[in-house]
Amino acid sequence: AGVTKGSTLAALATELGYAQDEVAAVGDMPNDIPMLSWAGNAFVVANAHASLLDQFDNIIARNDEDAVGQLLLELAGAL
């Protein structure tokens, strides 16, 4: 009880020494909302559930268009 993707991400980030604003998360379904809400940098794929598209501003490409890979390259400064 009480375990979500958000609580797990927070615990892992703390254990590894990362601040909330140093963490990025990508989601597509309602069960990702706690994780996205906790992460300092929340991204939602363009073909995500409508509730996420309404709630979060950082919309990236569709998951079937290599959205996460593109985002990782961008965050790493490769693009």
N, C-alpha and C positions, 0 to 999 in steps of 0.2 A: 504494500500500500504506500502511496506517496512517491513511488519511483516513476519518473518520466524521463524522456530524452533530455529535458531541460535540467533536471536535478542531477542526472548522470554526467552531462556535459559540464556543469558547474563543479562537481566533485573532481572530475578528471582535470579540468583546467587548473583548479586550486592545487591539486597534487603535483602537477607539472610546473607550477609557478607562473601560469599565464593569467593576466588580468582579463576581466570581462571584455574590455574594449580591444583586446588583442585576438579575440576569438571570432571566427566566421563560421556560419552554419548555412546549409542549403536545405530547403524543404519543399514538399509538394502536397502533403496531406495534412488534415486537421491534427493528427497526433504529433505533428512537428511544431505546433504553435508554442508549447512551452520552451522548446529548444531555441526556436527563432526569437522568442521574446527575451530569453536570457542572453543570447549571443550579442556581443557588441556590434557585429556586422551580420545582418540577416539578409539572405537572398532567397528568392522564390523563383522556381522555374516557370516559364510562361504558360505551360500546360498544367499548372497546379490546380488544386481544388479552388473553386471560386472564393471560399472563405479566406484563403491565404492571399489571393490576389487583391481582395478588398482591404486586407489588414496591413500588408507590408508594401513598402515603396520600391525596394530594390528588386526589380523583375529582370531576370536574365533569360537567355535563350531556352528553348524547350529541352527537356532531358534527353530526347532522342536526336538532338542537334549538338551533342557533346557540351552542354551548358556548363557542367561542373569542371570538365577539363579546361574549357576556355577561361572560366573564372580563376582556376588555379594558376594558369599561365599569366593572366592579368595581375593577380595578386602577387605573383613572384616577380613581376616586372619584365616578363619575357615578351610582352606585346607592345 
